[in-house]
Amino acid sequence: MRGRKTFAGATEYLSKKQPLNIRLQLFEFEDLRWFPHVLRQGMLDFLRFMITRLNAYEAAIPLLQELLERTHQRHITDLCSGAGGGIAAIQQQLSQRMGTTVRVTLSDLYPNLGAYEYLQESSGGAINFIPEPVNATAVPPGIKGVRTIFSSFHHFPPHLAKAILQDAAGRRAAIGIFEGASKSWLELLLLWLLFPILILLVTPFIRPFRLSRLFFTYILPLIPLGILWDGTVSLLRMYTPEQLQRMASEVKTANYTWRSGRAGAGPGKHVIYLIGYPEEF
């Protein structure tokens, strides 16, 4: 009993009293051009699976609804989509809350076409995608909708992150930045202790099924090693709400509102966010 109390007290101390306030601009394998696509795809597929199963972005739904309603839109353009983690649940929950179909367009500088086709088919077309590369710092004018970035904003160093915000504000587009974490030492500890087991347990259930994913998980475990490294670096690179708000305050535009913070509670439910929208709507 004493051991349990000690462990519970330690985890509470790590999660509530010890936020991970440092930010280090280290590298992630999935950002590297030479990194094999089969490994990047396997890592992103795991991330999509876990985000979807945990409903990790549940706390972001009211914020997204606010952006859609403020701008009188029913369409989201997701930037830096990766493998589209959690987007199916987000689309369904938003549609239910708003009483109409909210459509989502996926995009990325390195489009994961296999995952996007799977999501398009399983959503009945409510989720579609742009097959060509899309640069989040310079989104083509023809691409409309409320912009979102899930679990990817930390990949960008400050000058590029600010460029993403400037591009959205300059084109009078609403944007929502969401990171699925609270950025704490506890999350870092759980990543190291639990994720190796989780990866081995859930990999056979990830869809679409790929033999390459099994090979690079169980025979040559490059996908698990990549997930652990990139997950650790992601937490270290993640911006705090205060850093996001300072960055947004440097964006040059008029009549545009920014708001940042933390939302959600419970394991896997924490979200750091920054939302922005033009005030003329």
N, C-alpha and C positions, 0 to 999 in steps of 0.2 A: 504493500500500500504506500509506504514511504517513497519507494522508487517511482511509483506512478505519479505521485504528487510532485516529486522533484522534476521529472520529465515534463509534466504539464506546465509547471511553473517556468521551466527553461524555454519551452516553445512559445509560451505567452510573452515572455520577456523578449525573445528574438523577433517575434512578429509585430508586437505593439510598441516596444520601446526602442528597438534597434532598426530603424529604416535604413536601407542601403542607399545612402545619399551620395556616395561617390559615383562618378561616371568616367569610364575608361573607354577610349576609342580603339578597341582591339578589333581584330578581324574575325569574321565568320566565314566558314567554308562556303556556304551557299551564296555568298557575295562574289566569290572569285570566278572569273570568266573561265579559267581552265578546269574548274571543279567538274567532274563527270556528271552529266545530266541524270544518269540513273541513280546516283547517290543523292543528289539534290532532290530529285523527285521522291525518293524513298523517305527522306527526312521530312519533307513537306507533307507527304501523305500521312505520316504519323501525327504531325502537328494538327492537321485537319481532323483526323479521327478523334484525337483527345479533346480538342476544342468543341467538337460537335457533341461528343458523349457527355462532357461536363457542362454543356450549355454555358460556356465560359463567358459569353458576352451578353448574358441576360440583363445585366445592369446597364448595358449600353442602349437597350431598346427604347426606353423613354426619351433618352437624349436624341436618338435618331428620329423618333416620332416628332419631337420638337422641331428639328431641322426641316423635315419634310413639310410639316404644317406651316411653319413660318415662311417657307418659300413656295408654298402651294404646289408641291411636286409629289409625284408618286414613283419616282425613279431614282435609283442609286447607281452611281458609277464607282465601283470599287477599284482603287489603285493598288499596285503592289500586292496583287491577290494571292501570290504564292500558289498553293493548291486549293484555295477557296475555303479554308478552315472555318467552320461555324456559319458560313454565309447562308446555307440552306435553312437552318433553324432561325436565323435572323429574319430572312425573307418571310418565312411562314408566320412568325410571331408578329412582325410589323403588319402584315396583311390582316391578321385576325384583329389586332388592336384598332386598325384604321378602317376596317370594314370594306376594304377594296384591295385588289391585287397590287402589291408593291413589286415592281420589277427591278432586277439587279443585273448590271453588266459588269463582268469581270475583266480585268486588264492587268498587264504586268510587262516589265521590260524583258523578262524571259517567260513568255506564256507557257503554262503547264497545260497543254491542249488536252491531254488524256483526262486529267481531272476535271477540266472545264466541260468537256463533252459529257462526262458522267453526270455532272451537276445539272447541265442543261436537260439531259434526258430524264433524270429522276425528278426534276422540278416541273416537268411538263412544259418547258419553255419559259417559265417565269424568270429563270436565270439564264442569261446568254453571255457571250464573251466576245472580245475583240481579239482576233488571232494574231494581229501584228503587234510588235513591241510598242508599248506606251511609256513615255518618260514622265514620271510624276512631277518633275520640275518644270515641264513645258507641255502641258496636256493640249492636244490639238483642239482648235476652236469648235470643231463639229461635235465634240464629245460633251454631252450635256448631263444633267442630273446632279443630285447632292453627292459630293465626293466623300469617300471614306477610305481610311487606311487602318487595317487591323493587324496588330502584331508585327508591323514592319517599319514604323517610323524611326525606331532606334537604329536601324541600319544606316541612317544618313547622318553624316557629321553636321555640325551646326550650320555651316553655310549652305549646304544642300537642303537641310530640313527647313531652314528659313525660306529658301527658294520655292519649296513646295507650298508653303503658306502664302507667300507673295503671289504665286501664280493663281492660286484659288481666289484670293482677295482681289487681285487685279482684274480678274474676269467676272467678279461679282458672283462667284459660285460658293455655296455653303459647303463646309467641310467638317468632317468628324474624324479625329485621330483617337484610336483606342488601342491600348496595350493591355493584354490580359494578365496583369500582375499588380501587386501593390508595391513591388520593389523592396523586398525585405530580406534580411539574412536567413529567416526561416525558409523562405522559398528557395534560396540557394542550397540550404541544407537538404531539403526534401528532394530537390533535383538530383543531388548526388546519391542519396540513399534509396529513393523509390523508383526513379525513372529507369535504371537498368533492369529492374524486375518487370516494370510495366511494359517496356519495349518488347521483352521476350514473350510476355503473356498475350499481348493484343495484336502483334504483327499478323498472325494468320487470319484475323478477322477484318483487316483493312481492305476496303474495296476502292477501286477495281483491283482484283487479284493480280499479282505479278510474281513470277518465279524469281526474278532478279531481286525483289525485296527480301524474299526468304534467304537467298544465297548470301546477300550482303548484310544479313542480320545474324544468321545462325552459323554459316560456314566461315565467311570472312566478315567479321562484325564491324564493317566500316560505317554502316548507317547508325548503329548505337553510339559509336565513338563520336561521330559527327554531331548527333543530337545532343550529347552531353556537353561537348565543347561549345557548340553554337548556343545552347540553352544558357550556359554559364555566362558567355559573353553578352548574350541578349540582356540579361539582368544588369550586367555591369554597364552596358551602353544605354540603357533605358533612361529617358528624361523624366525627371520628377515634375509634378504639376507646377511647381514654382519656376522651374527652368522653361517649361513650355509657355507659361504666361509671359515671362520676360522676352522670350523669342518672338511671341506674337505681338508684343508691344512695339517691336522694332519694325514690323511690317508697315510699309508706306501705303496707306490707303485711307479714304475718308468714309465715314458712316458705315463702319464695319465693327461688329461686336465679337469679342473673344471671351471664352470662359474655360477654365481648366479646373481639375480636381480629381478626387478619387471617389469611386462608387462601388457598391456591392459588398457582400459579406459572405463568409464561409469558404471552405477549401475550394480553390479553383474558380472563385466567383469575383475576385477583385479586379477592378479595371481602373487604370489611369487614363484620363481623357483630356482632350482639348477640342472644343467645338467653336466654329466661327461662322458667321452669316452676315450678309448685307442687310442694312436696316431699312431699305426702301420698300420692301415687300409689305 
